[in-house]
């Protein structure tokens, strides 16, 4: 039996970690699971890969679960979709109260846009009523914070670099020339290496990056 080909629809970047484009497993073609590195990080960026478009009237809902505390309980973080192809989420620290390193599992599911919007509205209302507990709040406010602006610039820098590397891959079992536009993993690795080099040489280069 041939190995399962996992769909590559989204990019996931925990702060300080390389970009993840291949899910650990796929519950279905539109419900993907990503096992995140066991290391300390406070934010996660999730974005649609270049050339990927969600079906009409749908959005991608993002969920998270931490182990060993909550191995089977996924909590809604927020969503991305048409007009908002990327988002940054604050997940708090990656250690529990006794200093034990936590392992996070991220779930991304393509769902009806109305359902995702309703969950986001409920999340924002909950955050407003409990402002002191914002560890899983979606970072989306009328006036973007410095963190959001920085994440958007990083995504823009990656998109501009990777767009020229995209290519069309036939869908297994498909007919004609229809396929999925993908970006080689090596292109992401090249972008990350160059991006790290720029940050080391000029930590403020993103502030001037208007390309």
C-alpha positions as CSV (number, residue, x, y, z in Angstrom):
1,X,0.0,0.0,0.0
2,X,1.4,3.4,-1.0
3,X,2.2,5.8,1.8
4,X,-0.4,8.5,2.4
5,X,0.4,11.8,0.8
6,X,-0.3,14.5,3.3
7,X,-1.9,17.8,2.0
8,X,0.2,20.9,2.3
9,X,-2.2,23.8,2.7
10,X,-0.9,25.8,5.6
11,X,2.4,27.1,7.0
12,X,2.9,27.0,10.8
13,X,5.7,28.9,12.5
14,X,6.1,28.7,16.3
15,X,8.4,31.6,17.4
16,X,12.0,30.7,17.1
17,X,11.3,27.5,15.1
18,X,11.5,26.7,11.4
19,X,8.3,26.8,9.3
20,X,6.2,23.7,9.2
21,X,4.3,22.9,6.0
22,X,3.6,19.2,6.2
23,X,1.1,18.1,8.8
24,X,1.9,15.2,11.2
25,X,-1.4,13.5,10.2
26,X,-4.6,14.3,8.3
27,X,-8.0,13.4,9.8
28,X,-9.3,14.3,6.3
29,X,-8.2,16.3,3.3
30,X,-9.3,19.5,5.1
31,X,-8.6,18.6,8.8
32,X,-4.9,18.6,9.5
33,X,-2.9,17.9,12.7
34,X,0.5,19.4,13.4
35,X,2.7,18.2,16.3
36,X,4.8,21.2,17.3
37,X,8.4,21.1,18.6
38,X,8.8,20.6,22.3
39,X,10.5,23.9,23.1
40,X,9.6,27.2,24.6
41,X,7.6,29.6,22.4
42,X,4.9,32.1,23.1
43,X,3.3,32.7,19.7
44,X,2.3,30.7,16.6
45,X,1.9,32.1,13.1
46,X,-0.5,30.3,10.8
47,X,-0.8,31.2,7.1
48,X,-2.1,29.9,3.8
49,X,0.7,28.7,1.6
50,X,1.3,30.6,-1.6
51,X,-1.1,29.6,-4.4
52,X,-3.6,27.9,-1.9
53,X,-7.2,29.2,-2.0
54,X,-9.9,27.9,0.3
55,X,-13.3,26.9,-1.2
56,X,-15.9,29.6,-1.4
57,X,-17.7,30.5,1.9
58,X,-15.1,28.6,4.0
59,X,-12.4,29.5,6.4
60,X,-9.7,27.7,8.3
61,X,-10.3,27.3,12.1
62,X,-7.2,26.9,14.2
63,X,-7.3,24.8,17.4
64,X,-4.6,23.9,20.0
65,X,-4.1,21.2,22.6
66,X,-1.3,20.9,25.2
67,X,0.0,17.6,26.5
68,X,0.3,16.1,29.0
69,X,-2.2,18.5,30.6
70,X,-5.0,18.3,28.0
71,X,-4.1,15.5,25.5
72,X,-7.6,15.3,23.9
73,X,-9.0,18.8,24.4
74,X,-8.6,21.2,21.6
75,X,-9.2,24.9,22.3
76,X,-10.2,27.3,19.5
77,X,-7.6,30.0,18.8
78,X,-9.0,31.8,15.8
79,X,-9.2,31.6,12.0
80,X,-7.8,32.6,8.7
81,X,-9.3,32.8,5.2
82,X,-10.2,35.0,2.3
83,X,-8.9,38.5,3.0
84,X,-7.0,37.4,6.1
85,X,-4.6,34.8,4.9
86,X,-2.4,34.8,8.0
87,X,-2.7,35.3,11.8
88,X,-0.6,35.2,14.9
89,X,-1.8,33.6,18.0
90,X,-0.5,34.0,21.6
91,X,-0.3,30.6,23.4
92,X,1.4,31.7,26.6
93,X,4.5,29.8,28.0
94,X,5.4,26.3,27.0
95,X,6.0,25.1,30.5
96,X,3.6,24.1,33.3
97,X,3.7,25.4,36.8
98,X,6.4,22.8,37.8
99,X,8.7,23.7,34.9
100,X,7.8,20.6,32.9
101,X,8.1,21.2,29.1
102,X,4.7,21.0,27.4
103,X,4.0,19.6,23.9
104,X,1.5,21.4,21.8
105,X,-0.6,19.9,19.0
106,X,-2.2,22.3,16.5
107,X,-5.3,21.4,14.5
108,X,-6.4,23.3,11.4
109,X,-9.8,22.5,9.9
110,X,-11.5,24.0,6.9
111,X,-15.1,24.8,8.0
112,X,-18.0,27.0,6.9
113,X,-17.0,30.6,7.2
114,X,-20.1,31.5,9.2
115,X,-19.2,28.8,11.8
116,X,-15.6,30.1,12.2
117,X,-16.8,33.7,12.4
118,X,-19.2,32.7,15.2
119,X,-16.4,31.0,17.2
120,X,-14.2,34.1,16.7
121,X,-17.0,36.4,18.0
122,X,-17.5,34.2,21.0
123,X,-13.8,34.1,21.7
124,X,-13.5,37.9,21.5
125,X,-16.4,38.3,23.8
126,X,-14.9,35.9,26.3
127,X,-11.6,37.7,26.1
128,X,-13.3,41.0,26.8
129,X,-15.0,39.6,29.9
130,X,-11.8,38.0,31.2
131,X,-9.0,40.4,30.1
132,X,-6.6,39.0,32.7
133,X,-6.6,35.6,31.1
134,X,-5.6,36.2,27.4
135,X,-3.2,33.2,26.9
136,X,-5.3,31.9,24.0
137,X,-6.8,35.1,22.6
138,X,-6.6,35.8,18.9
139,X,-4.3,38.8,18.4
140,X,-6.7,40.8,16.3
141,X,-7.5,44.3,17.5
142,X,-8.6,47.5,15.7
143,X,-5.2,49.0,16.3
144,X,-2.6,46.3,15.5
145,X,0.0,45.7,18.2
146,X,3.7,45.7,17.4
147,X,3.7,41.9,17.5
148,X,1.0,41.7,14.9
149,X,2.7,44.2,12.6
150,X,6.0,42.3,12.9
151,X,4.3,39.0,12.1
152,X,2.6,40.5,9.1
153,X,5.9,41.8,7.8
154,X,7.5,38.4,8.3
155,X,4.7,36.7,6.4
156,X,5.0,39.3,3.6
157,X,8.7,38.8,3.4
158,X,8.2,35.0,3.1
159,X,5.4,35.3,0.6
160,X,7.4,37.6,-1.7
161,X,10.4,35.3,-1.6
162,X,8.5,32.0,-2.1
163,X,6.0,33.1,-4.7
164,X,8.4,32.6,-7.6
165,X,9.1,29.0,-6.5
166,X,5.5,27.8,-6.7
167,X,4.7,25.0,-9.1
168,X,1.7,22.9,-10.1
169,X,1.5,19.3,-8.8
170,X,-1.2,16.9,-10.2
171,X,-3.7,15.7,-7.8
172,X,-3.5,11.8,-7.4
173,X,-6.4,10.3,-9.2
174,X,-7.3,13.6,-10.9
175,X,-7.9,14.2,-14.5
176,X,-6.6,16.7,-17.0
177,X,-4.1,19.4,-16.0
178,X,-5.9,20.3,-12.7
179,X,-3.5,20.2,-9.7
180,X,-2.4,22.0,-6.5
181,X,0.1,24.8,-6.6
182,X,2.8,24.1,-4.0
183,X,6.2,25.4,-2.9
184,X,9.2,23.1,-2.4
185,X,10.3,22.6,1.2
186,X,13.8,23.6,0.1
187,X,12.5,27.0,-0.9
188,X,11.2,27.5,2.7
189,X,14.6,26.4,4.1
190,X,16.4,28.8,1.8
191,X,14.1,31.6,2.8
192,X,14.5,30.8,6.5
193,X,18.3,30.7,6.2
194,X,18.4,34.1,4.4
195,X,15.9,35.6,6.8
196,X,17.9,34.6,9.8
197,X,21.1,36.0,8.2
198,X,19.3,39.3,7.6
199,X,18.1,39.5,11.2
200,X,21.6,38.8,12.5
201,X,23.2,41.4,10.3
202,X,20.4,44.0,10.6
203,X,17.8,43.4,13.3
204,X,15.7,46.4,12.1
205,X,15.6,45.5,8.4
206,X,11.9,44.6,8.6
207,X,11.1,48.1,9.7
208,X,12.4,49.4,6.3
209,X,11.0,46.5,4.2
210,X,8.4,48.1,2.1
211,X,8.8,45.8,-1.0
